[in-house]
């Protein structure tokens, strides 16, 4: 049954790295390594369990490395872009909202009876 996880992990290698879950891949890598070790210390040694968990851990670790490498390269590109000077007169925009920084306003809504402005 665990071989299905290995097949799914191998198939996920062709997925775009943006669609790979880092926590899920890290969990698969961790459990694969732990269970591979456990299968070698129990009596009798279970080589099939060790092999399948070794492959589960390897595919999970490969995905973790892919995601971390992508995030580092993406983060580096963002840092390089942020360090470039802006042309004169161009506003400083917030990357998350697309609005100019420092221009956000907060609206507070009161019931008519509690409105302090009246």
BELRA-V993540 format. One record per residue. N is the residue number from 1. RES is the residue in three letters. PSI is psi in whole degrees, 0 to 359 (* if undefined). OMEGA is omega in degrees with one decimal (none if undefined). D_LAST is the distance of its C-alpha to the last C-alpha in whole Angstrom. Layout:
n = {N/N}
res = {RES/RES}
psi = {PSI/PSI}
omega = {OMEGA/OMEGA}
d_last = {D_LAST/D_LAST}
This chain:
n = {1/2/3/4/5/6/7/8/9/10/11/12/13/14/15/16/17/18/19/20/21/22/23/24/25/26/27/28/29/30/31/32/33/34/35/36/37/38/39/40/41/42/43/44/45/46/47/48/49/50/51/52/53/54/55/56/57/58/59/60/61/62/63/64/65/66/67/68/69/70/71/72/73/74/75/76/77/78/79/80/81/82/83/84/85/86/87/88/89/90/91/92/93/94/95/96/97/98/99/100/101/102/103/104/105/106/107/108/109/110/111/112/113/114/115/116/117/118}
res = {UNK/UNK/UNK/UNK/UNK/UNK/UNK/UNK/UNK/UNK/UNK/UNK/UNK/UNK/UNK/UNK/UNK/UNK/UNK/UNK/UNK/UNK/UNK/UNK/UNK/UNK/UNK/UNK/UNK/UNK/UNK/UNK/UNK/UNK/UNK/UNK/UNK/UNK/UNK/UNK/UNK/UNK/UNK/UNK/UNK/UNK/UNK/UNK/UNK/UNK/UNK/UNK/UNK/UNK/UNK/UNK/UNK/UNK/UNK/UNK/UNK/UNK/UNK/UNK/UNK/UNK/UNK/UNK/UNK/UNK/UNK/UNK/UNK/UNK/UNK/UNK/UNK/UNK/UNK/UNK/UNK/UNK/UNK/UNK/UNK/UNK/UNK/UNK/UNK/UNK/UNK/UNK/UNK/UNK/UNK/UNK/UNK/UNK/UNK/UNK/UNK/UNK/UNK/UNK/UNK/UNK/UNK/UNK/UNK/UNK/UNK/UNK/UNK/UNK/UNK/UNK/UNK/UNK}
psi = {323/341/337/323/322/315/317/321/319/321/325/344/338/354/151/142/335/338/5/132/120/313/321/317/321/322/318/317/315/310/325/315/317/311/329/317/315/320/340/345/347/161/125/154/132/94/325/315/319/318/314/320/330/317/322/314/320/317/322/318/321/318/321/315/318/312/315/318/320/316/323/317/322/318/322/318/320/318/320/319/323/333/348/140/144/146/151/135/353/131/155/109/142/127/327/319/339/4/160/137/142/4/11/139/154/130/131/126/124/151/153/323/337/6/114/347/348/*}
omega = {-178.8/178.1/176.2/176.3/177.9/178.6/178.2/178.2/178.0/178.9/179.3/178.8/178.8/178.8/172.9/-174.3/179.0/-176.5/179.8/-179.2/178.7/179.4/179.5/179.6/178.3/178.4/178.0/179.5/-178.2/-179.0/177.8/-179.8/-179.0/-177.9/175.3/177.4/-179.0/-177.4/179.5/-178.2/178.5/177.2/-4.8/-179.8/-177.6/-175.9/178.8/177.5/178.6/-179.1/-178.8/179.5/174.0/178.0/176.5/179.2/-179.0/179.5/177.1/179.4/177.4/179.6/177.7/179.6/178.3/-177.2/-178.6/178.7/178.7/179.9/178.2/179.8/177.5/178.5/178.5/178.4/178.8/178.8/178.9/179.8/-179.9/-177.9/178.3/178.7/177.0/174.2/-178.6/176.7/179.6/-176.8/176.2/-175.1/174.1/-176.1/-176.3/-174.5/-176.8/179.4/176.9/-179.0/176.3/-178.4/-178.8/176.3/-179.5/177.3/177.3/-178.7/177.9/169.0/-175.2/-176.4/-177.1/-176.5/-177.8/-177.3/-177.0/none}
d_last = {70/68/70/67/65/67/68/64/64/66/65/61/63/63/59/56/55/52/52/54/52/53/52/55/57/57/58/61/62/62/63/66/67/67/69/71/72/72/75/77/77/78/81/82/80/79/79/77/74/74/75/72/70/71/70/67/66/67/65/62/63/63/60/58/60/59/55/55/57/55/52/54/55/51/50/52/51/48/48/51/48/45/48/48/47/44/45/43/40/39/36/36/36/35/38/36/33/34/31/32/31/28/26/24/21/19/16/14/13/11/11/9/9/9/6/6/4/0}
